Amino acid sequence: MSARGAAVPHLHYFSAWFCPFAHRATLALEHHHGHLTYDWEEALGWEKRRATDASVETAHENWYHYKSPTLLKHNPLGMVPTLVSPETYNAKRGDATKNVVTESLVCVQFIDEIVRGGTTPIMSSCPYERARARVDADWVNKQICSKYYHVLVRQNPAEQREAFEAIIEGLERFASWCDENKKSPFYSGEAPGLVDYALFPWAWRLPVFEHYRGADYAIPKTAALASYHAWLDAMLAREQVRKTLPDWAAYLEHIGRYADGSARSKVANAVRSGRAAHEYDDELDDTKK
Ligand SMILES: N[C@@H](CCC(=O)N[C@@H](CS)C(=O)NCC(=O)O)C(=O)O
């Protein structure tokens, strides 16, 4: 209940503790902590299955996603994050896919829209700034987040290096945006917004490169990245952000399935077949078979 006694919005949240896309939605939910409530349902896991293709040789069988049947009922594509209205989630009959929100960047904006004041909004009140943030969040997603999977899933060292260098260039561009903001270390305004939350789950995960690809894959402390490192420190200084972080050792183990090419997910399948992570195809890259 809010200060005035009116019920705050409630959501059913299908998530996965390891998923950086879902992490974006969690950051938005925690940004508005106290002004909405949610039930987290862990909806993806990993199970070993006999290989259905011979394109990648690994020491063990390949890993496939186990998906909760309730997630599939509400989102037949079986992706997290998925947000469901309480009415739809609790209904005994009717259309289970009605009032269901998918796609991480859409989820962040949706969460911001349903909160009725009380905290700093994630999206600016200026339509021009909102438009710019959407374009820049999409750019971050394609030029930085997607390349993360190339460094891990592609097994050719030259391709890994090329993707890593593209990430560094992307981070430098992001740093220059933060430089332009005189109010805080964040992308815009005084608090994190869409672009910060688009990038943060991957920014926090980038040190896995050093573990799986070596010391040459550390994010350098160059002058061009000074504002990026200051941004990351400022994000991590926020309790609302820190409480969303997965256990590092467990995450390292999880992402090892990408680093040795044995993970089978839509994103991993797209990257193995030479496409970008954001170019995954819901049919072609599905792992049901
Ligand atoms: N474009 C989606 C991507 C989400 C995504 O790839 N989530 C992964 C988990 S990290 C998933 O649900 N995978 C299920 C699958 O690959 O079948 C978004 O931004 O929300």
The ligand as a MOL file (V3000), in Angstrom:
LIG
                    3D

  0  0  0     0  0            999 V3000
M  V30 BEGIN CTAB
M  V30 COUNTS 20 19 0 0 0
M  V30 BEGIN ATOM
M  V30 1 N 15.3340 -9.8550 -26.8430 0
M  V30 2 C 15.0660 -10.4630 -25.5680 0
M  V30 3 C 16.1420 -11.5010 -25.2410 0
M  V30 4 C 15.8900 -12.2080 -23.9190 0
M  V30 5 C 16.7110 -13.5210 -23.8000 0
M  V30 6 O 17.4580 -13.9150 -24.6900 0
M  V30 7 N 16.5240 -14.1940 -22.6520 0
M  V30 8 C 17.0930 -15.5310 -22.5320 0
M  V30 9 C 17.6690 -15.8110 -21.1770 0
M  V30 10 S 19.1110 -14.8600 -20.8610 0
M  V30 11 C 15.9800 -16.5500 -22.7580 0
M  V30 12 O 14.8650 -16.3410 -22.3410 0
M  V30 13 N 16.3160 -17.6470 -23.4190 0
M  V30 14 C 15.4140 -18.7100 -23.7280 0
M  V30 15 C 15.8020 -19.3740 -25.0410 0
M  V30 16 O 16.8710 -19.0650 -25.5640 0
M  V30 17 O 15.0320 -20.2180 -25.5090 0
M  V30 18 C 14.9650 -9.3750 -24.5030 0
M  V30 19 O 15.6140 -8.3230 -24.6590 0
M  V30 20 O 14.2130 -9.5430 -23.5340 0
M  V30 END ATOM
M  V30 BEGIN BOND
M  V30 1 1 1 2
M  V30 2 1 2 3
M  V30 3 1 2 18
M  V30 4 1 3 4
M  V30 5 1 4 5
M  V30 6 2 5 6
M  V30 7 1 5 7
M  V30 8 1 7 8
M  V30 9 1 8 9
M  V30 10 1 8 11
M  V30 11 1 9 10
M  V30 12 2 11 12
M  V30 13 1 11 13
M  V30 14 1 13 14
M  V30 15 1 14 15
M  V30 16 2 15 16
M  V30 17 1 15 17
M  V30 18 2 18 19
M  V30 19 1 18 20
M  V30 END BOND
M  V30 END CTAB
M  END
